[in-house]
Amino acid sequence: MSRYKILIADDEEQMLLLLSSYLESSGFAITTAGNGKEVLDLYHQQVFDLVVLDIMMPEVDGFTVCKKIREKSNVPIIMLTAKSEELDRIHGLKIGADDYIVKPFSPKELVARVEALLRRSLNYNQRQDVISIGDLVVDLVGHKVTVNGKIINLTRKEFNLLEFFIHHKGQVFAREQLLDRIWGLESTGTLRTVDTHIKTLRLKLDTASDYIKTVWGVGYKFEV
């Protein structure tokens, strides 16, 4: 799997460069956006492990972006703002933000907040070694999968798909998003590649295949 991916949105170019530099030096893969519409477009195309949102952005403000992301995803969200009023902070948290930082702030503080929030989320690498879901048992360390006690032989990509779905239960992902996260942007794979791997993964999972749902016109999700 690739490095943890963070989307940072701010209409101040210098702020984007500064935050990107600090987070990249801490080992994160960074994508930036300069306005709310760009955030929503990027979020539809790719999968991110955490989103940093400025509130005061052109076209679509951070509050609106946060609400739209929350309609489909539980990805951790940190809000940035120059406003210090308590009501703004409360509003941000009520609509789904996980943390709130008031400008000006130290970039080191943002890095610390990002790491702390990821540690509390299912997207960080401190996860269960073995996950049991009904008749399905997945050993993440040993890369071993069993269904009803029978060992299921998966390819690396099939295992990565299954692991990704398990850690994002209930979230719907377009084929473009899965292609980006599992195969990478540099991959020569196509959307058909995603469909083929999911089809073979379902066949191999036998009675546990029903966990992988097709959301017609959108993509796929893992639902127990």
Secondary structure, 3 states (H helix, E strand, C coil): CCCCEEEEECCCHHHHHHHHHHHHHCCCEEEEECCHHHHHHHHHHCCCCEEEEECCCCCCCHHHHHHHHHCCCCCCEEEEECCCCHHHHHHHHHCCCCEEEECCCCHHHHHHHHHHHHHCCCCCCCCCCEEEECCEEEECCCCEEEECCEEECCCHHHHHHHHHHHCCCCCCECHHHHHHHHHCCCCCCCHHHHHHHHHHHHHHHHHHHHHEEEECCCEEEECC
